[in-house]
Amino acid sequence: MRTTLSVQCPQRVPVAVSLAPGLSMLALITDALGGRSRGAPESWRRLVRSVAVPRDTLVLRSLTAPGFTVAPDLVFPGVPTGDITIESQIELLRDLSGDVLLADLAQSFDGRTPPAHWQEAVDHPERWMRAYADLLDRVWGAMSEVWRRARPLIDREIERVAVAAARGATDAVLNDLHSGCMFRDGAFSFPDAEPGSFSIGSRRLVLMPMLSGRSALVSSLDGPEIVWIGYPLPVVGALTSAPARGRAKAAPLVLLLGEARATVLTALDRPRTMGRLAEITGNAPNAVTYHCDRLETAGLIERRRSGREVHVHRTDRGDALVGLLAT
């Protein structure tokens, strides 16, 4: 089952990036404490577990019920018209009246009685919000140093999205937000336990990179003016091996596609076999196949079988992108 967002002309969709640490903390909470494994590094999972307390079960029962993904807007940092600090999110949760959460639940479930896993929030809304605020506060205390170390990578991701938007290649970014995402024939889609169909129309698209596991994805597609998608920050592995030491200058094509796919695309100045591409990139054959799958979906390459071998060719669109961005 997949949720679909129709984006017929991504080059004309206004795109922005918003930073909201609270969204990352939510993804890590559901991963480390709620049994929704999303591939977060084990060191991060241990940090989150180290600050958990028994009363967190009040919140976790609501956020991690199997088979459910719909949650009230108050769970998320807010409408991303700019960066959203986690301190402001926590303060808001502690200050709001319970009636706001009840109204939010009613809207989220179209006026129907909320599912059973939200019953404690219905019965004790203010207690639920404060418990959630406390959990966010403790997890942020454990993870804030990791976020600080990640800033060079986050800044690079902001630059990558900006380059794509400026070059009219937003679809290439959409096609690679997440391992389960796909952008094809004007539709962005991803796996979802509670699927739906939406159209971006004239709304603005806000991308929100997260410190999370590679398979984490959070979205809000029904807002009146903004559609936002929270997705895993690329190259998270760099944070678990050594501290970031600043941002190296990267070629625009690398910023847009990532180093492996940029290498594949630039190597295709003439057709190459999959085996030769593995040699050039230094990647295992299955990794090259994965990268070629994504490049082909984006319309940048095509594969043609010749006897027992598969030759990879750059398309006209791939040629144009390399000519525009490669340095």
C-alpha positions in Angstrom: 0.0 0.0 0.0 1.4 3.4 -1.0 0.4 7.0 -0.4 0.7 9.2 -3.5 1.3 12.9 -4.0 0.7 14.2 -7.5 3.3 16.7 -8.5 2.8 17.2 -12.2 5.5 19.9 -12.7 8.1 19.7 -9.9 10.2 22.5 -11.6 7.4 25.0 -10.8 6.7 23.9 -7.2 8.2 26.3 -4.6 10.6 24.2 -2.5 12.1 25.1 0.9 14.0 23.3 3.6 13.0 23.6 7.3 15.0 22.3 10.3 13.0 20.9 13.2 14.9 18.8 15.7 11.6 17.7 17.3 10.7 15.7 14.2 14.0 13.8 14.4 13.4 13.1 18.1 9.9 11.8 17.3 11.4 9.4 14.6 14.0 8.2 17.1 11.4 7.7 19.9 9.2 5.5 17.7 12.3 3.6 16.6 14.1 3.0 19.9 11.2 2.9 22.3 8.2 2.0 20.2 9.3 -1.1 18.2 9.0 0.6 14.8 12.5 -0.2 13.6 13.6 2.4 11.0 17.3 1.6 10.9 18.6 4.2 13.4 22.2 3.6 14.4 22.3 1.4 17.5 24.4 4.1 19.4 21.5 6.5 18.9 19.0 4.0 20.0 21.0 3.4 23.2 21.1 7.1 23.9 17.3 7.3 23.6 16.7 4.3 25.7 19.0 5.6 28.4 16.6 8.5 29.2 13.3 6.5 29.0 11.2 6.2 32.2 8.1 4.0 32.9 5.6 6.8 32.5 6.6 7.2 28.8 4.3 4.2 28.0 1.4 6.7 28.2 2.8 8.4 25.1 4.2 5.4 23.4 0.9 3.5 23.3 -0.6 6.3 21.3 2.4 6.9 18.9 3.4 3.4 18.0 0.2 1.3 17.8 0.8 -1.3 15.0 -0.8 -0.5 11.7 -1.6 3.1 12.4 0.3 6.2 11.1 -2.2 9.0 11.5 -1.5 11.3 14.5 -2.7 14.8 15.6 -0.8 17.8 14.4 0.4 18.6 17.9 2.7 15.5 17.8 4.7 17.3 15.1 6.8 20.5 15.5 4.3 22.7 13.7 3.7 24.3 10.3 7.3 24.7 8.9 7.2 28.3 7.6 10.8 28.4 8.9 13.1 26.5 11.3 11.3 25.3 14.4 13.3 24.9 17.6 12.6 22.0 19.9 12.5 24.4 22.8 9.5 26.2 21.4 7.8 23.0 20.6 8.2 21.7 24.2 7.1 25.0 25.6 3.9 25.0 23.5 3.0 21.5 24.5 3.3 22.4 28.2 1.3 25.6 27.8 -1.7 24.5 25.7 -5.0 23.5 27.2 -6.3 20.0 26.7 -9.1 21.3 24.6 -6.6 22.0 21.8 -5.5 18.3 21.7 -9.1 17.1 21.7 -10.0 19.4 18.8 -6.8 18.2 17.0 -7.8 14.6 17.5 -11.3 15.2 16.2 -9.9 16.8 13.1 -7.3 14.1 12.5 -9.9 11.4 12.6 -12.6 13.3 10.7 -14.9 13.7 13.7 -15.0 10.0 14.4 -14.1 8.5 17.7 -10.3 8.2 17.9 -8.9 4.7 17.9 -8.4 2.9 21.2 -4.7 3.7 21.4 -5.5 7.4 21.6 -8.1 6.9 24.4 -5.7 8.0 27.2 -5.0 11.2 25.4 -8.8 11.8 25.1 -9.4 11.1 28.8 -6.4 13.1 30.0 -5.3 15.4 27.2 -3.2 17.9 29.3 -1.4 15.0 31.1 -0.7 13.4 27.7 0.8 16.6 26.3 3.0 17.2 29.3 4.2 13.6 29.2 5.1 13.9 25.5 6.9 17.3 26.2 8.9 15.6 29.0 9.9 12.7 26.7 11.0 15.1 23.9 13.0 17.1 26.4 14.9 14.1 27.8 15.6 12.7 24.3 16.8 16.0 23.1 19.1 16.3 26.1 20.6 12.9 25.0 20.8 13.7 21.3 21.6 17.4 21.1 25.4 16.8 20.8 24.8 14.5 17.8 22.6 17.2 16.2 25.4 19.7 16.7 27.9 17.4 15.1 25.5 16.9 12.2 25.3 20.6 11.3 27.9 20.4 8.5 26.0 17.5 6.9 22.7 19.3 7.4 24.1 22.4 5.7 25.3 20.3 2.8 21.8 18.8 2.4 20.3 22.3 2.4 22.7 23.2 -0.4 21.9 20.1 -2.3 18.1 20.9 -2.3 18.8 24.5 -3.2 20.9 23.4 -6.2 18.2 21.0 -7.3 15.5 23.7 -7.1 17.6 26.3 -8.9 18.4 23.9 -11.7 14.9 22.6 -12.1 15.8 19.1 -10.9 13.5 18.8 -7.8 12.3 15.5 -9.1 15.7 14.0 -8.8 15.7 14.9 -5.1 12.2 13.6 -4.6 13.2 10.3 -6.2 15.9 9.8 -3.6 14.5 11.0 -0.3 14.0 7.6 1.1 14.6 4.0 0.1 10.9 3.4 -0.4 10.1 6.6 -2.2 9.6 6.9 -6.0 8.9 9.8 -8.3 7.5 8.7 -11.6 5.1 10.1 -14.1 4.3 13.1 -12.0 3.6 11.2 -8.8 5.6 11.0 -5.6 4.8 7.8 -3.7 5.9 5.9 -0.6 4.8 2.9 1.5 2.1 3.7 4.0 0.0 1.6 6.4 -2.8 4.1 5.9 -2.5 5.1 2.2 -4.1 8.1 0.6 -4.0 10.2 -2.6 -3.2 13.9 -2.6 -2.3 16.6 -5.1 0.2 19.4 -4.3 -1.7 21.9 -6.5 -0.4 25.4 -5.8 0.9 24.6 -2.3 4.5 24.9 -1.3 6.7 21.9 -0.6 8.9 21.9 2.5 11.6 19.2 2.9 12.7 18.5 6.5 15.9 16.4 6.8 15.9 14.2 9.9 18.5 12.5 12.1 16.9 9.1 11.9 17.2 5.6 10.5 17.4 5.3 6.7 13.9 4.0 6.4 12.2 6.7 8.5 9.7 8.9 6.8 7.2 11.4 8.2 4.8 13.6 6.2 1.9 16.0 6.2 0.2 16.2 2.8 -3.2 17.8 3.6 -2.2 21.2 4.9 -4.0 24.2 3.2 -0.8 26.0 2.1 2.2 23.7 2.8 3.0 20.1 2.1 6.0 18.8 4.2 8.0 15.7 4.1 10.5 14.6 6.8 13.2 12.3 5.5 16.5 10.8 6.6 19.5 13.0 6.3 21.9 11.3 3.8 25.2 9.9 4.9 24.1 9.5 8.5 26.9 6.9 8.8 29.4 9.7 8.9 28.1 10.7 12.3 28.5 7.3 13.9 32.2 6.8 12.8 33.8 10.2 13.6 32.8 13.8 14.4 32.1 16.0 11.4 35.1 18.3 10.7 33.6 20.9 8.5 32.2 20.8 5.0 34.3 20.0 2.0 33.5 21.7 -1.2 31.5 19.3 -3.4 30.7 19.5 -7.0 27.0 20.5 -7.8 26.3 17.0 -9.3 27.5 15.3 -6.1 25.3 17.6 -4.1 22.3 16.7 -6.2 22.8 13.0 -6.6 25.3 11.9 -4.0 28.8 10.7 -4.7 28.1 7.2 -5.9 25.4 8.1 -8.4 27.3 11.2 -9.6 30.3 8.9 -10.3 28.1 6.4 -12.2 26.5 9.2 -14.3 29.8 10.9 -15.2 31.4 7.5 -16.0 28.8 7.0 -18.7 30.5 9.2 -21.3 30.1 6.0 -23.3 28.1 2.8 -22.5 29.5 0.7 -19.7 28.7 -2.8 -18.4 27.4 -3.1 -14.8 30.6 -4.9 -14.0 32.7 -2.1 -15.3 30.7 0.5 -13.3 31.3 -1.6 -10.2 35.1 -1.4 -10.8 35.0 2.4 -11.5 32.9 3.2 -8.4 34.5 0.7 -6.1 31.1 -0.5 -5.0 29.7 -4.0 -4.8 27.6 -5.1 -7.9 24.4 -5.1 -5.8 25.1 -1.5 -4.7 25.7 -0.4 -8.3 22.4 -2.1 -9.3 20.6 -0.1 -6.6 22.1 3.2 -7.7 21.3 2.4 -11.4 17.7 1.6 -10.4 17.4 5.1 -8.9 19.1 6.8 -11.8 16.9 5.0 -14.3 13.7 5.9 -12.4 14.8 9.5 -12.6 15.2 9.2 -16.4 19.0 9.8 -16.3 20.1 6.4 -17.6 18.8 3.4 -19.4 19.9 -0.3 -19.5 20.0 -2.4 -22.6 20.8 -6.1 -22.7 23.2 -7.3 -25.4 23.6 -11.1 -25.1 24.6 -12.0 -21.6 25.7 -8.4 -20.7 23.8 -5.4 -19.7 25.1 -2.1 -21.0 24.2 1.2 -19.2 23.7 4.3 -21.4 23.2 7.9 -20.3 20.0 9.4 -21.6 19.6 12.8 -23.2 18.4 14.1 -19.9 21.4 12.6 -18.2 23.8 14.2 -20.7 22.1 17.5 -20.1 22.4 17.3 -16.3 26.1 16.3 -16.5 26.8 19.1 -18.9 25.1 21.6 -16.7 26.5 20.5 -13.3 29.6 18.5 -13.6 32.8 20.4 -12.9 
